[in-house]
Amino acid sequence: MPNTLIDIKNLFKSYWRDSIEIPVLNDITLEVHDGEFLALMGPSGSGKTTLLNLIAGIDRPSKGSLTVSGTNIADLGESALAKWRSQHVGFVFQFYNLLPVLTAFENVELPLLLTSLSKAERKKHVELVLDVVGLGDRMHHYPKQLSGGQEQRVAIARAIVTDPTLLVADEPTGDLDKHSAEEILVLLDRLNQEFKKTIVMVTHDPRAAERATIQRHLDKGELS
């Protein structure tokens, strides 16, 4: 039986606007096993990015338990949560979030600067993951010298360079043309199948969701 990596029980999330409570997620219960690739689908405003941010420790639930890799992250203080995120979660966003003044190599190296790795060890890690994403020959290029698909591959390399427990991707193909989107989906599939990465991906694209091993739908804060 595979290990349960993410265990969510009776989770609620609301935001307050002045004195008005706005419910976003309603009584979510979800299990994701180690090595699974989960696609969270749903219309805009359904709460899928909010759920992803909760799983990634970017946001906190209003009520309920949220355990990732054995840690109830809902109970962690701010500094403990930041440390947990840096050790366990790799982030892939729709708009890449690369620093334009840094090369692909330097962008990917950024998360490693917070570790105790030597410069030589960092170089080895960065070159390895850039090879994995097919950009070993572009490591000294700046983002403006790369296509959108290549920028997203650099962002994925940055997300996996620390060998995180969990990869979270928020609409990773949302800003790409059809060909580049397909390349990114093939890469995510490979990271899941070959490298056994657990991936939680938010998408509204059915073709992207087909790559996942599990698909769940959110609508008006309810999970089905």
C-alpha positions in Angstrom: 0.0 0.0 0.0 1.5 3.4 -1.0 2.2 5.9 1.7 -0.3 8.8 2.2 1.7 11.9 1.5 -1.1 14.5 1.7 -3.9 13.9 4.2 -6.7 16.6 4.4 -9.6 16.1 6.7 -12.7 18.4 7.0 -10.8 21.5 5.8 -12.5 24.8 5.5 -11.2 28.1 4.2 -12.8 31.5 4.4 -11.6 35.1 3.9 -12.9 38.1 5.6 -13.8 41.3 3.7 -14.5 43.9 6.4 -17.1 42.1 8.6 -18.3 39.7 5.8 -17.0 36.1 5.8 -16.5 34.8 2.3 -16.3 30.9 2.2 -13.9 29.5 -0.4 -13.5 25.8 0.6 -16.1 23.8 2.3 -15.4 20.6 4.2 -12.6 19.2 1.9 -11.3 15.7 2.6 -8.6 14.4 0.3 -5.8 11.9 0.3 -2.8 11.9 -2.1 -0.4 9.0 -2.1 3.3 9.2 -2.5 4.2 9.2 -6.3 0.7 10.2 -7.5 0.0 12.9 -10.0 -3.2 14.8 -9.1 -5.0 17.3 -11.3 -7.3 19.7 -9.6 -9.9 21.0 -12.1 -12.7 23.4 -11.9 -14.0 26.8 -13.1 -12.4 30.1 -12.1 -13.3 30.9 -8.5 -13.9 27.3 -7.6 -11.2 27.4 -4.9 -8.6 25.2 -6.7 -5.7 27.6 -6.4 -6.6 28.3 -2.7 -6.5 24.5 -2.1 -3.1 24.3 -3.8 -1.7 27.2 -1.7 -2.9 25.4 1.4 -1.2 22.2 0.5 2.0 24.1 -0.3 2.0 25.9 3.0 1.5 29.4 1.4 -1.8 29.9 3.1 -3.5 28.5 6.2 -6.8 26.7 6.6 -9.6 28.3 8.7 -10.5 24.9 10.1 -9.6 21.3 9.7 -6.4 19.2 9.5 -3.8 19.3 6.7 -0.9 16.8 7.0 1.8 16.6 4.4 4.6 14.1 4.8 3.6 13.4 8.4 3.6 17.1 9.4 0.4 18.9 10.3 1.4 22.1 8.6 -1.7 23.9 9.9 -0.1 23.9 13.3 3.3 25.4 12.3 4.4 28.9 13.2 5.5 31.3 10.4 9.2 30.6 10.5 8.7 26.8 10.9 6.3 26.9 8.0 8.8 28.8 5.8 11.5 26.3 6.6 9.1 23.4 5.9 8.2 24.9 2.5 11.9 25.3 1.5 12.6 21.7 2.3 9.5 20.0 1.0 7.8 22.0 -1.8 8.8 22.9 -5.3 6.7 25.6 -7.0 5.8 26.0 -10.7 3.7 29.0 -11.6 1.8 30.0 -14.8 4.2 33.0 -15.5 7.5 31.3 -14.6 8.7 34.0 -12.1 12.3 33.9 -13.4 14.6 36.8 -12.5 15.5 38.5 -15.9 18.9 39.7 -14.7 20.0 36.1 -13.9 20.9 33.3 -16.4 19.0 30.0 -16.5 21.8 28.5 -14.4 21.6 31.3 -11.8 17.8 31.2 -11.6 17.9 27.4 -10.9 20.7 27.8 -8.4 18.7 30.3 -6.2 17.0 27.8 -3.9 20.3 26.0 -3.3 21.8 29.3 -1.9 19.7 28.7 1.2 21.3 25.2 1.8 24.7 24.2 3.1 25.9 22.8 -0.3 29.3 23.9 -1.6 29.6 25.9 -4.8 30.8 22.8 -6.6 27.9 20.7 -5.3 25.4 23.4 -6.3 26.9 23.5 -9.8 26.5 19.7 -10.1 22.8 19.8 -8.9 22.0 22.7 -11.3 23.6 21.1 -14.3 21.9 17.8 -13.6 18.3 19.2 -13.4 18.9 21.5 -16.5 19.9 18.3 -18.4 16.7 16.6 -17.1 14.5 19.4 -18.5 16.5 19.4 -21.8 18.2 22.8 -21.4 21.8 21.7 -20.6 22.9 23.7 -23.7 21.0 26.9 -22.6 22.2 27.3 -19.0 24.0 30.6 -19.7 21.1 32.2 -21.5 19.0 34.9 -19.9 15.2 34.5 -19.8 14.7 37.0 -22.6 16.8 34.8 -24.8 14.5 31.8 -24.2 11.0 30.9 -25.5 8.1 30.7 -23.1 8.3 26.9 -23.1 12.0 27.0 -22.3 11.4 29.6 -19.5 8.8 27.2 -18.0 11.4 24.4 -18.2 13.9 26.5 -16.3 11.2 27.2 -13.7 10.6 23.5 -13.4 14.3 22.8 -13.0 14.4 25.5 -10.2 11.4 23.7 -8.5 13.1 20.3 -8.5 16.7 21.3 -7.8 16.3 20.8 -4.0 14.6 17.4 -4.6 11.4 18.4 -2.9 8.9 15.9 -1.4 6.1 17.6 -3.4 5.8 19.5 -6.7 2.9 22.0 -6.9 2.0 23.5 -10.3 -0.6 26.3 -10.8 -1.8 26.3 -14.4 1.8 25.4 -15.7 0.7 25.4 -19.3 -1.7 28.4 -19.1 0.6 30.9 -20.8 2.0 28.6 -23.5 1.1 27.7 -27.1 -0.1 24.2 -27.8 3.3 22.7 -28.8 5.2 24.2 -25.7 2.3 23.1 -23.4 2.6 19.6 -24.7 6.4 19.6 -24.0 5.8 20.8 -20.4 3.2 18.1 -19.9 5.5 15.4 -21.2 8.2 16.7 -18.8 5.8 16.6 -15.8 4.7 13.1 -16.8 8.4 12.0 -16.9 9.1 13.6 -13.5 6.2 11.6 -12.1 6.8 8.3 -13.8 10.6 8.2 -14.0 11.6 10.3 -10.9 8.6 9.3 -8.8 7.7 12.9 -8.0 4.4 13.5 -6.3 2.7 16.3 -8.3 -0.4 18.4 -7.5 -1.4 20.5 -10.5 -4.2 23.0 -10.9 -5.5 23.3 -14.5 -8.6 24.1 -16.4 -7.2 22.3 -19.5 -8.7 18.8 -20.0 -5.6 17.8 -22.1 -3.3 18.7 -19.2 -5.5 16.9 -16.7 -5.3 13.7 -18.8 -1.6 13.5 -17.9 -2.5 13.0 -14.2 -3.1 9.7 -12.6 -6.0 11.2 -10.6 -8.5 14.0 -11.5 -10.6 15.7 -8.9 -13.0 18.6 -9.5 -13.8 21.6 -7.4 -16.9 23.6 -7.8 -18.0 26.4 -5.5 -15.6 25.1 -2.8 -16.8 21.5 -2.9 -14.6 18.7 -4.0 -15.9 15.8 -6.1 
